[in-house]
């Protein structure tokens, strides 16, 4: 079991992996997150364009490290996590 939040997206930006730590941090269970658009569901509108850009570049092999990803919790709180993609 990982002590770090681990999640994955497919080429369409839909959640394809959501580990227990990510569920703990966000309050969204794996079943609630799977298949949902990561950016449109879990990222505030103010950050969607920049997050989408980082994720798109990562899918094409342009790696990012220590990007502050602002995830929103089920309770509506923002949690910043460091993304390495």
N, C-alpha and C positions, 0 to 999 in steps of 0.2 A: 504494500500500500504506500503510495507516494504521499509525502508531507507537503507537497507543492500542488497548486492548482494546475491541472493538465486538461486542456480541451483541444479539440480539433475541428476543422471545418473542411467541407468538400469544395470542389471547384466553384460551386454556386454560392458559397458562403454560409451554407447550412451546417449546423452543429452535427458533427459525426462522432465526437468523443466528449465525454463530460465526466471527469472522475469525482470521487467522493469529496475531495478537498474543494473542488470548484463548487459542488453542490452545497457544502458547508458554508463557504464564503458568500455565495449569492442567495442561498435559500431556495433556489430552484433545483428540484430533483433532476436526475439524469433523464427520466421519462418526460419531464416537462420541457427540457431543453432540446432534446434530440429532434433534428429535422427543422428546427426554427432558424431563421436568419440571425446569425450572431450580432451583426451590426444593427439591424432594424429592431431586434427584440431586447438586446442587453446593453446597448450603447445609447447614451443621451444624444438627442438630435444635434447638439452643439459640437459633438466630437465625431459624428458618423463619417464625414468626408475624410478626415485625416486617418481614422482607424481603417476605413475601407481601403484607402491608398496603401497603407502599410501591409495589410493582409493580401491585397492583390499583388503587390511587389513580391511578397514572400512566396506566394503560389507560383511565381515565375522565377524563383531562385534567388531573388535579391534579399538576402537575409537582413534582419533587423535585430538588434540586441538592446535590452534594457529600455524598451519603449514603454512608457507609462500608459497602460490600457485602463480606461475608466469604465469598469463594469458596474451596472446597476443591480442592486439586490431586489428580491421580491418585495421587500419593505420600502423600496424607493430610495435607498441610500446608495451613494456612490462609493465603490471600493476600487482604489487604484492598485493594479498589480503590474509587475514588470513582465513584459512580453519578450520572449526570445523566439523568433520565427525564421 
